[in-house]
């Protein structure tokens, strides 16, 4: 499989992160993984869900959406359809689960941070770009608008990886994702802790050795993303 821009099999797409793209949000970032662009905002509210009252902890939750013309053909807004798709709900839950690993919730006592990830242009890897960009927006919000910096624990990032003819390909764009034999999404902390692995064999089953190889490549890609995240917030 020949890659665009002569990318190597273990090479990420170009990454860009712009901070402060929304002046109203406590934290915001526009992240670009190649031609996938996502606006991420973090909003701090002085309350927690009812079921968390008295827990002496805070909470992080996320919403995710794709704008109508983020893809080749216009899609209807989910609000117009009256309900979210299963894919949308699954992705926003993944984002929330991932980002709760980036913070110490006890230092966010009685506060909720709402993360919004809006895909303005999609070319594969929208969930992994959302997680990686949302972590930056989250940390910016805490640094700018929260008194206790101990709430920040460690960076979290995510990347996709696919298997084609037995060869792992890191950070798939849409065409590569559509043609891959196996599609894997990996979410990790900066210290190498695995938060989630989502993997599916679209055509042929993959072996444990191939899984280990894909996770190693994803780990290296995530290390590159974390370095980029840190440089943006330094």
C-alpha positions as a Markdown table, in Angstrom:
| # | Residue | x | y | z |
|---|---|---|---|---|
| 1 | Unk | 0.0 | 0.0 | 0.0 |
| 2 | Unk | 1.6 | 3.3 | -1.2 |
| 3 | Unk | 1.0 | 6.1 | 1.3 |
| 4 | Unk | 0.3 | 9.8 | 0.5 |
| 5 | Unk | 3.3 | 12.1 | 0.7 |
| 6 | Unk | 5.6 | 9.0 | 0.7 |
| 7 | Unk | 4.9 | 8.5 | 4.4 |
| 8 | Unk | 6.7 | 5.5 | 6.0 |
| 9 | Unk | 4.6 | 2.8 | 7.5 |
| 10 | Unk | 5.5 | 3.9 | 11.0 |
| 11 | Unk | 5.2 | 7.7 | 10.3 |
| 12 | Unk | 2.4 | 10.0 | 11.6 |
| 13 | Unk | 0.6 | 12.4 | 9.4 |
| 14 | Unk | 1.7 | 16.1 | 10.0 |
| 15 | Unk | 0.3 | 17.3 | 13.4 |
| 16 | Unk | -0.7 | 20.9 | 14.1 |
| 17 | Unk | -2.3 | 22.2 | 17.3 |
| 18 | Unk | -3.5 | 25.8 | 17.7 |
| 19 | Unk | -4.4 | 27.0 | 21.2 |
| 20 | Unk | -7.0 | 29.5 | 22.2 |
| 21 | Unk | -9.3 | 29.2 | 19.1 |
| 22 | Unk | -12.4 | 30.0 | 21.1 |
| 23 | Unk | -12.2 | 33.1 | 23.3 |
| 24 | Unk | -15.2 | 32.1 | 25.3 |
| 25 | Unk | -14.0 | 28.7 | 26.5 |
| 26 | Unk | -11.7 | 28.1 | 29.4 |
| 27 | Unk | -9.6 | 25.9 | 27.1 |
| 28 | Unk | -9.7 | 25.3 | 23.4 |
| 29 | Unk | -7.6 | 23.8 | 20.6 |
| 30 | Unk | -7.8 | 23.2 | 16.9 |
| 31 | Unk | -5.9 | 20.0 | 16.2 |
| 32 | Unk | -5.0 | 18.7 | 12.7 |
| 33 | Unk | -3.9 | 15.1 | 12.0 |
| 34 | Unk | -3.2 | 15.7 | 8.3 |
| 35 | Unk | -6.6 | 16.5 | 6.7 |
| 36 | Unk | -8.6 | 15.6 | 9.8 |
| 37 | Unk | -9.3 | 18.8 | 11.7 |
| 38 | Unk | -11.1 | 19.0 | 15.0 |
| 39 | Unk | -12.0 | 21.9 | 17.3 |
| 40 | Unk | -11.9 | 20.9 | 20.9 |
| 41 | Unk | -13.2 | 23.1 | 23.8 |
| 42 | Unk | -13.2 | 22.6 | 27.6 |
| 43 | Unk | -15.8 | 24.4 | 29.7 |
| 44 | Unk | -15.6 | 24.4 | 33.5 |
| 45 | Unk | -18.9 | 24.4 | 35.5 |
| 46 | Unk | -19.3 | 24.7 | 39.3 |
| 47 | Unk | -21.4 | 21.6 | 39.8 |
| 48 | Unk | -21.2 | 17.8 | 39.4 |
| 49 | Unk | -23.9 | 15.3 | 38.2 |
| 50 | Unk | -26.5 | 14.5 | 40.8 |
| 51 | Unk | -25.1 | 11.0 | 41.4 |
| 52 | Unk | -21.7 | 12.5 | 42.2 |
| 53 | Unk | -22.8 | 14.9 | 44.9 |
| 54 | Unk | -21.0 | 14.3 | 48.2 |
| 55 | Unk | -18.2 | 12.3 | 46.5 |
| 56 | Unk | -15.6 | 15.1 | 47.0 |
| 57 | Unk | -14.5 | 14.6 | 43.4 |
| 58 | Unk | -15.1 | 16.4 | 40.1 |
| 59 | Unk | -16.1 | 15.0 | 36.7 |
| 60 | Unk | -15.2 | 15.1 | 33.1 |
| 61 | Unk | -17.7 | 14.4 | 30.3 |
| 62 | Unk | -17.5 | 14.8 | 26.6 |
| 63 | Unk | -19.6 | 15.4 | 23.5 |
| 64 | Unk | -18.6 | 14.6 | 19.9 |
| 65 | Unk | -20.0 | 15.6 | 16.6 |
| 66 | Unk | -19.2 | 15.9 | 12.9 |
| 67 | Unk | -20.3 | 19.1 | 11.1 |
| 68 | Unk | -22.6 | 18.6 | 8.1 |
| 69 | Unk | -19.8 | 19.2 | 5.5 |
| 70 | Unk | -17.0 | 17.5 | 7.3 |
| 71 | Unk | -17.1 | 14.7 | 4.7 |
| 72 | Unk | -17.4 | 14.4 | 1.0 |
| 73 | Unk | -21.2 | 14.7 | 1.0 |
| 74 | Unk | -23.3 | 16.8 | 3.4 |
| 75 | Unk | -24.8 | 14.9 | 6.3 |
| 76 | Unk | -27.7 | 16.1 | 8.3 |
| 77 | Unk | -27.1 | 17.3 | 11.8 |
| 78 | Unk | -28.0 | 14.7 | 14.4 |
| 79 | Unk | -30.1 | 17.3 | 16.2 |
| 80 | Unk | -32.3 | 17.6 | 13.1 |
| 81 | Unk | -32.8 | 13.8 | 13.2 |
| 82 | Unk | -33.8 | 14.0 | 16.8 |
| 83 | Unk | -31.2 | 11.5 | 18.2 |
| 84 | Unk | -27.5 | 10.7 | 18.2 |
| 85 | Unk | -26.1 | 7.8 | 16.3 |
| 86 | Unk | -24.6 | 4.8 | 18.1 |
| 87 | Unk | -21.2 | 5.7 | 16.7 |
| 88 | Unk | -21.4 | 9.3 | 18.1 |
| 89 | Unk | -22.4 | 8.0 | 21.6 |
| 90 | Unk | -19.6 | 5.4 | 21.6 |
| 91 | Unk | -17.0 | 7.9 | 20.6 |
| 92 | Unk | -18.0 | 10.6 | 23.1 |
| 93 | Unk | -17.9 | 8.0 | 25.9 |
| 94 | Unk | -14.5 | 6.9 | 24.8 |
| 95 | Unk | -13.3 | 10.6 | 24.9 |
| 96 | Unk | -14.7 | 11.0 | 28.4 |
| 97 | Unk | -13.2 | 7.8 | 29.7 |
| 98 | Unk | -9.8 | 8.6 | 28.2 |
| 99 | Unk | -9.6 | 12.2 | 29.6 |
| 100 | Unk | -10.7 | 11.1 | 33.1 |
| 101 | Unk | -7.3 | 9.2 | 33.2 |
| 102 | Unk | -5.5 | 12.5 | 32.5 |
| 103 | Unk | -6.6 | 14.2 | 35.7 |
| 104 | Unk | -6.9 | 13.7 | 39.5 |
| 105 | Unk | -10.6 | 14.0 | 39.9 |
| 106 | Unk | -10.3 | 14.8 | 43.7 |
| 107 | Unk | -8.6 | 18.1 | 42.8 |
| 108 | Unk | -11.6 | 19.1 | 40.6 |
| 109 | Unk | -13.9 | 18.8 | 43.6 |
| 110 | Unk | -17.5 | 19.9 | 42.8 |
| 111 | Unk | -16.6 | 20.9 | 39.3 |
| 112 | Unk | -17.5 | 19.4 | 35.9 |
| 113 | Unk | -15.4 | 20.0 | 32.8 |
| 114 | Unk | -17.4 | 19.6 | 29.6 |
| 115 | Unk | -15.3 | 18.6 | 26.6 |
| 116 | Unk | -16.7 | 19.3 | 23.1 |
| 117 | Unk | -15.1 | 17.9 | 20.0 |
| 118 | Unk | -16.4 | 19.1 | 16.7 |
| 119 | Unk | -15.0 | 17.6 | 13.5 |
| 120 | Unk | -14.9 | 20.3 | 10.9 |
| 121 | Unk | -13.0 | 18.1 | 8.3 |
| 122 | Unk | -12.7 | 14.3 | 8.4 |
| 123 | Unk | -10.1 | 12.2 | 6.7 |
| 124 | Unk | -9.8 | 9.2 | 9.1 |
| 125 | Unk | -8.9 | 9.1 | 12.8 |
| 126 | Unk | -11.4 | 11.6 | 14.0 |
| 127 | Unk | -11.7 | 9.9 | 17.4 |
| 128 | Unk | -8.0 | 9.7 | 18.0 |
| 129 | Unk | -7.5 | 13.4 | 16.9 |
| 130 | Unk | -10.4 | 14.4 | 19.2 |
| 131 | Unk | -8.8 | 12.7 | 22.3 |
| 132 | Unk | -5.4 | 14.1 | 21.6 |
| 133 | Unk | -6.7 | 17.6 | 21.0 |
| 134 | Unk | -9.2 | 17.5 | 23.9 |
| 135 | Unk | -6.4 | 16.7 | 26.3 |
| 136 | Unk | -4.6 | 19.9 | 25.3 |
| 137 | Unk | -7.8 | 22.0 | 25.7 |
| 138 | Unk | -8.5 | 20.3 | 29.0 |
| 139 | Unk | -5.1 | 21.1 | 30.4 |
| 140 | Unk | -5.3 | 24.7 | 29.1 |
| 141 | Unk | -8.6 | 25.1 | 30.9 |
| 142 | Unk | -7.2 | 23.8 | 34.2 |
| 143 | Unk | -4.0 | 26.0 | 33.9 |
| 144 | Unk | -6.0 | 29.1 | 33.0 |
| 145 | Unk | -9.1 | 28.8 | 35.2 |
| 146 | Unk | -8.6 | 26.3 | 38.0 |
| 147 | Unk | -6.7 | 27.1 | 41.2 |
| 148 | Unk | -5.4 | 23.6 | 42.0 |
| 149 | Unk | -2.9 | 22.5 | 39.4 |
| 150 | Unk | -2.6 | 19.1 | 41.0 |
| 151 | Unk | -5.7 | 18.2 | 39.0 |
| 152 | Unk | -3.3 | 17.6 | 36.0 |
| 153 | Unk | -2.0 | 14.1 | 36.2 |
| 154 | Unk | -0.5 | 13.0 | 32.9 |
| 155 | Unk | -1.0 | 13.6 | 29.2 |
| 156 | Unk | -3.3 | 11.3 | 27.2 |
| 157 | Unk | -3.2 | 10.7 | 23.4 |
| 158 | Unk | -4.5 | 8.3 | 20.8 |
| 159 | Unk | -3.7 | 7.0 | 17.4 |
| 160 | Unk | -5.0 | 4.6 | 14.8 |
| 161 | Unk | -3.1 | 1.8 | 13.2 |
| 162 | Unk | -4.0 | -0.7 | 10.6 |
| 163 | Unk | -2.8 | -4.0 | 9.1 |
| 164 | Unk | -2.5 | -4.4 | 5.4 |
| 165 | Unk | -1.0 | -7.6 | 3.9 |
| 166 | Unk | 0.6 | -8.3 | 7.2 |
| 167 | Unk | 2.3 | -4.9 | 7.5 |
| 168 | Unk | 1.3 | -2.3 | 10.2 |
| 169 | Unk | 0.5 | 1.2 | 9.0 |
| 170 | Unk | 0.4 | 4.0 | 11.6 |
| 171 | Unk | -2.2 | 6.8 | 11.7 |
| 172 | Unk | -4.5 | 5.8 | 8.9 |
| 173 | Unk | -6.2 | 8.3 | 6.7 |
| 174 | Unk | -9.7 | 7.6 | 5.3 |
| 175 | Unk | -8.6 | 5.7 | 2.2 |
| 176 | Unk | -6.1 | 3.6 | 4.2 |
| 177 | Unk | -8.7 | 2.8 | 6.9 |
| 178 | Unk | -11.2 | 1.7 | 4.2 |
| 179 | Unk | -8.7 | -0.7 | 2.7 |
| 180 | Unk | -7.1 | -2.1 | 5.8 |
| 181 | Unk | -7.4 | -5.7 | 6.8 |
| 182 | Unk | -7.4 | -4.7 | 10.5 |
| 183 | Unk | -8.2 | -1.4 | 12.1 |
| 184 | Unk | -7.0 | -0.6 | 15.6 |
| 185 | Unk | -7.4 | 2.5 | 17.8 |
| 186 | Unk | -5.1 | 2.8 | 20.8 |
| 187 | Unk | -5.4 | 5.3 | 23.7 |
| 188 | Unk | -2.4 | 5.6 | 26.1 |
| 189 | Unk | -1.0 | 7.8 | 28.8 |
| 190 | Unk | 2.3 | 9.6 | 28.4 |
| 191 | Unk | 3.9 | 6.9 | 30.7 |
| 192 | Unk | 2.8 | 4.1 | 28.4 |
| 193 | Unk | -0.3 | 3.0 | 30.3 |
| 194 | Unk | -3.0 | 1.5 | 28.0 |
| 195 | Unk | -6.4 | 3.1 | 28.5 |
| 196 | Unk | -8.2 | 1.4 | 25.7 |
| 197 | Unk | -7.6 | -0.7 | 22.6 |
| 198 | Unk | -10.3 | -1.0 | 20.0 |
| 199 | Unk | -9.5 | -3.5 | 17.3 |
| 200 | Unk | -11.4 | -5.3 | 14.5 |
| 201 | Unk | -10.3 | -7.8 | 11.8 |
| 202 | Unk | -12.2 | -6.6 | 8.8 |
| 203 | Unk | -11.0 | -9.5 | 6.6 |
| 204 | Unk | -8.6 | -12.0 | 8.1 |
| 205 | Unk | -7.9 | -12.5 | 11.8 |
| 206 | Unk | -4.6 | -11.1 | 13.1 |
| 207 | Unk | -2.2 | -12.9 | 15.4 |
| 208 | Unk | -1.0 | -12.0 | 18.9 |
| 209 | Unk | 2.5 | -11.2 | 17.4 |
| 210 | Unk | 0.9 | -8.8 | 14.9 |
| 211 | Unk | -1.1 | -7.2 | 17.7 |
| 212 | Unk | 2.0 | -6.7 | 19.8 |
| 213 | Unk | 3.7 | -5.1 | 16.7 |
| 214 | Unk | 0.8 | -2.8 | 16.1 |
| 215 | Unk | 0.7 | -1.7 | 19.8 |
| 216 | Unk | 4.4 | -1.0 | 19.7 |
| 217 | Unk | 4.1 | 1.2 | 16.6 |
| 218 | Unk | 1.1 | 2.9 | 18.2 |
| 219 | Unk | 3.0 | 3.5 | 21.4 |
| 220 | Unk | 5.8 | 5.2 | 19.4 |
| 221 | Unk | 3.3 | 7.4 | 17.6 |
| 222 | Unk | 1.6 | 8.4 | 20.8 |
| 223 | Unk | 5.0 | 9.4 | 22.3 |
| 224 | Unk | 5.4 | 11.7 | 19.3 |
| 225 | Unk | 1.9 | 13.2 | 19.9 |
| 226 | Unk | 2.6 | 13.7 | 23.6 |
| 227 | Unk | 5.8 | 15.6 | 22.8 |
| 228 | Unk | 3.8 | 17.8 | 20.5 |
| 229 | Unk | 1.1 | 18.4 | 23.1 |
| 230 | Unk | 3.7 | 19.4 | 25.7 |
| 231 | Unk | 5.4 | 21.8 | 23.3 |
| 232 | Unk | 2.1 | 23.5 | 22.7 |
| 233 | Unk | 1.4 | 24.0 | 26.5 |
| 234 | Unk | 5.0 | 24.7 | 27.6 |
